[in-house]
Amino acid sequence: MVFWKKTSPRRSQVRKNISAERFSRISRFANTDFLTSILIWLLFVVVCTLILSIPQAGIVEVAPIAVIVVLISLGGVLYIYHFQKRIAKNHARALVLVGLFVILLAITRLLTLSTGETFWATGTAITTAIIMTIAYNQRFAVGMSMFYCLFACLAVGPMESKLTGIYLLLVMIIGAVTCCFCLKEIRTRIKLLQVSTLAAIVVFITAAALNLLSQKLNTASIIRDSALHAGVTLVVGVLIQGLLPLIEKAFRIATSMTLLDYSDANQKLLKRLHMEAPGTFSHSLLIGSIAEAAAEAIGRNGLLCRVGAYYHDIGKINKAGYFVENELGSASRHKELSPTMSHLIIVGHVKDGIEMAKEYGLPSVLRQFIETHHGTTLIEHFYNEAKKQMAKNSKGKTADAPSESEFRYPGPKPRTKEAAIVMLVDAVESAVRSLQEVTPAKIEAVVHNMAMKRLQDGQFDECDMSLRELSQIEASISKTLAAHYHGRIAYPKPPDEPPETKSQAEQQEQKSN
């Protein structure tokens, strides 16, 4: 009788491989990031349950609240996972979001219990909508505002002669959605006030209509209650205007107002760039205008592109004389250096720029342009010089060419479309400026060749740029550069000035064309 089956070594190895694969899947599922996210979610559920249970203390009253909180928060987690997955990976952002919800929910619960008024829930719902729109985008803000409105309804609870339940939920949702759709970006200081004023009008009309529908209040009470809901909406806009810098720091973002502040030529870094590297400063201004138009052509943030382009080359300040745009007619300093040393100086401006950005407190959204504006591209000039030098030193013998990796920028590659646009415009502008004769046809050829070169080199792999968008960017860059290098008419000469020779006149005509 055989008590065991003989297995082949191949079958045993397959079983071991399957077990190892299952174990790796379990370990990936139960990694530190996942467990941390679960703990943050559990913390949110516990704290929200405690806030909504005030002043009840019995298990019979708390248990249903806990179940509802778990269900609503699970919906919120799934929504975040589908539309803002980075929050699940960035635990600092997750904690800020949890803290915001918990604080606003606690304010709603405590003020509602102490004053007996429900308009506090409307105020905190509007606050959530505005902050989410500023920190993320309109779609995500609408979704998260809906989840908060559900929590706020639970925090208010049943009250007599007040907007509660479905009526209060409608008022909060309509006010929050109005803010989300009207607040795309903040470019002026009055924008928040305009949005909150419009939301206040909508909230007043909605609250008055729902109060009339309930048929529990007289006219004076209806106007008073509706005015309170509208008034708190208006006050929220004013308060957030003052708290905007704190919101930006908490979520590590930069609004359009902040970007406009950093675009001012009186900023310390831009002032230094203008004084110590004037050629680079002029180059950055031109890139900014080209990149802004290209970004807007595909519906991206043109202002971010423009301001990012202003700062992308600030690392050249330390060694301005080693870059061709700052030579101002003098001999190149790289003639006295080896290609390897020149490569180190050129690459070093990226690292120097990042250090200067941190020193001057530049927002992280602008630092990305400094570290990614060359990606991992090859410095072709010094690579070719190194190949020539190696061939010369070999004295006719076969010699291995230098490795391309030694003459590439360290990266990283652009992770946003705005950063990719600035990288492409930076390369194209330099290439067009080196042309002997600039015409629209030549500009289009240079732009297309450079775009295909960056695409084939894998520089756009991390920014999800489509070929359609790349084509639109090419067209915009070509149009803007052609407008910049437009033809000029020669200035007329006074009649008493001696006529030029034929060769001089021809040269002048060529220059003017």
Buried (B, 14 or more C-beta within 10 A) or exposed (E): EEEEEEEEEEEEEEEEEEEEEEEEEEEEEEEEEEEBBEEBBEEBBEBBBBBBBEEEEEEEEBEEBBEBBBEBBEBBBEBBEEBBEEBBEBBEBBBBBBEBBBEBBBBBBBBBBEEEBBBBBBBBBBBBBBBBBBBBBBEBBBBBBBBBBBBBBBBBEEBEEBBBBEBBBBBBBBBBBBBBBBBEBBEEEEBBBEBBBBBBBBBBEBBBBBBEEBEEBEEEEBBEBBBBBBBBBBBBBEBBBEEBEEBBEBBBBBBBBBBBEBBEEEBEBBEBBBEBBBBBBBBBBBBBBBBBBBBBBBEBBBBBBBBBBBBBBBBBBBBBEBBBBBBEEEEEBBEEBEBBEBBEBBBBBBEBBBBBBEEEEBBEBBBBBBBBBBBBBBBEBBBBBBBEBBBEEEEEEEEEEBEEEBBBBEBEBBBBBBBBBBBBBBBBBBBBBEEEEBEBEBBBEBBBEBBEBBBEBEBBBBBEBEEEBBEBBBBBBBBBBBEBBEEEEEEEEEEEEEEEEEEEEEEBEEEEE
